[in-house]
Amino acid sequence: MAEPDFPAAPPASAPQRIVFTGDFLRASPYYWRPTQHFNARWLQQLFGEALRQATGLPNELVMWSHDSVSGGLDGNAVAQIHDAFGVPRNVQGWVRIFNEQSCPPQVEALLVHLFRDALVVGFEMPPMVEAVLMRHGIPFIDVINHPVRFLDDLMFGMRSNLAPVARGLAARAVREDWLRLMGSIQAAAAGRLFRQTLVPDSALFLMQMEHDRSQVDGQRFVGVTEFMGRIGEIAKRHERLYVKAHPLAPQAPQTMAILGQFPNAERIEANFYTLCATDAITRVAAMSSSTVTEAGYFGKRADYVFQPPFRFARDGALPQGREYVGLYNDYLAPDFWRGILSGVMETTPEDGMRVPEKPNRLRLSLREFWNFNEIDTDFATELWMRKNGPK
């Protein structure tokens, strides 16, 4: 897939509205219904008021409408888009559309109609939609949950097709040394009372759920058993290959295949961060899980046997192609948006308004902890229950 280049200049006309969106074509593996509608609405509610104060512009949502989310596209419209591409109306059809760089004319016209005159703010936008926006000079900022999830709260990655915005993001990037420092602090908490004896110089392999966007290769999903050769190389280099099943699929056939293939493979159930805090684990690997990125900040050798889910420009470097910039907390305040958008559109005066940091604000808001709760909030609750619970 070709890497998009930054436009040489801001769009010819300033945006007249903010449109929040996401992967509105992504269907559930089991039903004809969306999977990303709540995420996109969450992002709109999280950033919408800050952007309104920063730009004075109204905001809208473009998503596959479902449940309590109204996004302007119904299931019939999404089905017609699949039909126009000539793909099935299911997740296997979605994966064939995901990386497309060209669209049927009627789909292109629809997307231009939905996003023209807008600054598009997306949650994990697919490359297909980005390609349409690039062709028509429509500015966008794509937002992802950053793979580093061991901080006091979640952080985001952002990227834009506008060079002034990309420069503004790079100037606010989280420092790599700070992430390594925080990794060491969290290791102290995670490993404090871990008593399980592990074989020295072991590797940890992490399993994943199927049908994740990080497992898309061209127009298909790849599976972990396609990488047995690379997994075998890792197993040979270590005394033990600990395999941690995904908590939502503890008996997945792929997990059983790895455990049965390699004589030194052994299942392990301990918390991921706890395992990263041990000296016995020296390497962490997975097909495309963000946990591999995290492991690097705990001092582990980190290996993707397929590919990382996202790539990042680090320590203030200007992002290239599809690279994101890691950011923490500042994006909740209007001044953040004024700072990165002032070079491409009119913004209101900075006012110094701040949103105080609060541990787990976004984790609780998004209802996602990715097992960090086991070494943080759950542990504190367990201590309280031991002391104050029923006698």
ZIQUIDA-V863806 format. One record per helix or strand of 2 or more residues. SS is the DSSP state (h for helix, s for strand). FROM is the first residue (numbers start at 1). TO is the last residue. If there is no record, write none. Layout:
SS|FROM|TO + SS|FROM|TO
This chain:
s|17|22 + h|37|55 + s|59|64 + s|72|73 + h|75|85 + h|91|98 + h|105|115 + s|118|123 + h|127|135 + s|140|145 + s|156|160 + h|163|171 + h|176|190 + s|202|206 + h|213|215 + s|216|217 + s|220|221 + h|224|236 + s|241|244 + h|253|261 + s|265|267 + h|272|276 + s|281|286 + h|291|296 + s|301|304 + s|312|313 + s|324|327 + h|330|332 + h|334|341 + h|361|366 + h|372|375 + h|377|388
